[in-house]
């Protein structure tokens, strides 16, 4: 089972593909100096495996390492992810 994480900038989404198929994704919108994570999706047959958490962590890490953007968690799942990772809240937009 090969996992591939990618920022698909042309589609404004981060994806986690397993064996070539999208298993989970986070949609985003960039505005000024912030990036809003607007929607998180996991394929119904792959739910319950922690994949949404993996793609959100990848996206947060990518934003932190490759930009100065502040994160706006517009998706409830991303908001809960930050609740569970208070050490990462310095990345949030105030």
C-alpha positions, 0 to 999 in steps of 0.5 A: 500500500503506497501512500503519496502526499502532495500539494496540488496547487492547480486544484488548491488542495492537499491530497493523500493518495493510496495506490494512486487513488485519492484517499483523503484531501484538504481543500484550501483557499489563499487570500493575502497572508493567510491560507484557509483550510475549507474542507476535509474529505476522506473516501468512505471506504477508507474512513476510520483509519486516521487518514484525515489526520495524516493529510491535515498534518502534512498540509500544516507541515507544508505551510509551516516549512514552505511559506509565511502564511497563517492558517485559518481553520474554516473546516471543523475537522481542521479546527479539531485537529488544532485543538488536539495539537495546541503546540501548533496554534502559533500557525493560526491566524489571529 
